[in-house]
Amino acid sequence: MKKASMILSHLSSQPQFKSLKRQECYQKYINLLSQKWQKAVAFVYIKDDTLFIAVTHPGFKMELNYNRDLLKSLLTQLNTHDDACHSMTAKKVVVFHSKYHAMPEEKAIPSTVPHYYEQSTGNFKMPENKTLKESFARIKALILCKQ
């Protein structure tokens, strides 16, 4: 039986899906960056021997511009160590701010306080002790009020 990874590997090796391989290499490159820079990078692509890095905020653009040599060396290391990404070469690095990037997923915040229905019926054995009997009677009355 074929696994999903085998099927995807076979499909990505087809000539019409060569952009999938490129995209996988771009994702590997982004994963090589530090955690802070991974959040800053919206997307990456290579065109005409130039590595284009789109960032989510203009402040990150300045920081990555100072580290262009590091970005370029990471690309060459990925190029030499990973055979699938052998075609990724760039002579220049261009960092730019992009307003088009993947939005972080927002968690749904419930608008109301959750309401739980009483599942007890208030039927239980009454103890012999008078104080405990009174306590159980109060609890039973509260349960019956909430139903």
C-alpha positions as CSV (number, residue, x, y, z in Angstrom):
1,M,0.0,0.0,0.0
2,K,1.3,3.4,-0.9
3,K,1.8,6.1,1.7
4,A,0.8,9.7,1.2
5,S,4.4,10.8,1.3
6,M,5.3,8.4,-1.5
7,I,2.4,9.7,-3.6
8,L,3.4,13.4,-3.0
9,S,7.0,12.6,-3.7
10,H,6.1,11.0,-7.0
11,L,3.8,13.9,-8.0
12,S,6.4,16.5,-7.1
13,S,8.9,14.8,-9.4
14,Q,6.7,15.3,-12.4
15,P,7.7,18.2,-14.7
16,Q,4.4,20.0,-14.5
17,F,4.7,20.2,-10.7
18,K,8.3,21.5,-10.4
19,S,7.0,24.5,-8.6
20,L,6.0,22.3,-5.7
21,K,9.6,21.2,-5.3
22,R,10.7,24.9,-5.5
23,Q,8.1,25.8,-2.8
24,E,9.4,23.0,-0.6
25,C,12.9,24.3,-0.9
26,Y,11.7,27.8,0.0
27,Q,10.0,26.4,3.1
28,K,13.2,24.6,4.0
29,Y,15.1,27.9,3.7
30,I,12.6,29.8,5.9
31,N,12.9,27.0,8.5
32,L,16.7,27.5,8.6
33,L,16.2,31.0,9.9
34,S,15.8,31.9,13.5
35,Q,12.4,31.7,15.1
36,K,12.0,35.5,15.2
37,W,12.9,35.8,11.5
38,Q,10.6,32.9,10.6
39,K,7.7,35.0,11.9
40,A,9.0,38.0,10.0
41,V,9.2,36.4,6.6
42,A,5.9,36.3,4.6
43,F,7.3,34.5,1.6
44,V,10.5,33.9,-0.4
45,Y,11.2,33.4,-4.1
46,I,14.2,33.4,-6.5
47,K,14.1,35.2,-9.8
48,D,17.0,36.0,-12.2
49,D,19.7,34.9,-9.6
50,T,18.1,37.2,-7.0
51,L,16.7,36.0,-3.7
52,F,13.6,38.1,-2.9
53,I,12.4,38.0,0.8
54,A,9.1,39.5,1.6
55,V,8.7,40.6,5.3
56,T,5.5,41.3,7.2
57,H,6.7,44.6,8.8
58,P,9.0,47.4,7.7
59,G,11.1,47.1,10.9
60,F,12.1,43.6,9.9
61,K,13.2,44.9,6.5
62,M,15.9,47.0,8.1
63,E,17.1,44.2,10.3
64,L,17.3,41.7,7.5
65,N,19.1,44.2,5.2
66,Y,21.9,44.3,7.8
67,N,22.2,40.5,7.6
68,R,22.2,40.0,3.9
69,D,25.4,38.1,4.0
70,L,24.0,35.6,6.5
71,L,20.9,35.1,4.3
72,K,23.0,34.5,1.3
73,S,25.3,32.0,3.1
74,L,22.2,30.1,4.4
75,L,21.0,29.8,0.8
76,T,24.4,28.4,-0.4
77,Q,24.5,26.0,2.5
78,L,21.1,24.7,1.7
79,N,22.1,24.5,-1.9
80,T,25.2,22.3,-1.1
81,H,23.7,20.1,1.6
82,D,20.3,19.3,0.0
83,D,20.3,17.7,-3.4
84,A,16.6,18.6,-4.0
85,C,17.4,22.3,-3.6
86,H,20.5,22.2,-5.8
87,S,19.1,24.7,-8.3
88,M,18.5,27.4,-5.7
89,T,21.3,29.9,-6.4
90,A,21.3,33.7,-5.9
91,K,23.9,36.4,-6.3
92,K,21.9,39.1,-4.7
93,V,19.4,39.4,-1.8
94,V,16.5,41.8,-1.9
95,V,14.4,42.3,1.2
96,F,11.1,44.2,0.8
97,H,7.9,44.8,2.8
98,S,4.8,43.1,1.5
99,K,1.3,43.9,2.5
100,Y,0.2,40.5,1.0
101,H,1.1,37.8,3.5
102,A,-0.6,35.0,5.3
103,M,-2.7,36.3,8.2
104,P,-2.2,34.5,11.5
105,E,-5.1,32.3,12.4
106,E,-7.3,33.9,15.1
107,K,-8.8,31.7,17.7
108,A,-12.5,31.9,18.1
109,I,-13.4,33.7,21.3
110,P,-16.8,32.6,22.7
111,S,-19.0,35.7,23.0
112,T,-21.1,34.3,25.9
113,V,-20.4,32.5,29.2
114,P,-20.9,28.8,28.7
115,H,-24.1,27.5,30.3
116,Y,-24.2,24.0,31.7
117,Y,-27.4,22.2,32.4
118,E,-27.9,20.4,35.7
119,Q,-27.6,16.7,35.2
120,S,-28.4,15.6,38.7
121,T,-32.0,14.8,39.6
122,G,-31.5,15.3,43.4
123,N,-32.4,11.7,44.2
124,F,-30.0,10.3,46.8
125,K,-30.0,8.4,50.0
126,M,-30.7,10.6,53.0
127,P,-28.3,10.2,56.0
128,E,-29.4,9.5,59.5
129,N,-27.6,12.6,60.9
130,K,-29.9,15.6,61.3
131,T,-27.3,18.3,60.2
132,L,-26.3,16.2,57.2
133,K,-30.0,15.7,56.3
134,E,-30.6,19.4,56.3
135,S,-27.5,20.0,54.1
136,F,-28.7,17.4,51.6
137,A,-32.2,18.9,51.6
138,R,-30.7,22.3,50.7
139,I,-28.6,20.8,48.0
140,K,-31.7,19.0,46.6
141,A,-33.7,22.2,46.6
142,L,-30.9,24.0,44.7
143,I,-30.8,21.2,42.1
144,L,-34.6,21.3,41.6
145,C,-34.5,25.1,41.2
146,K,-31.9,24.8,38.4
147,Q,-33.9,22.3,36.4
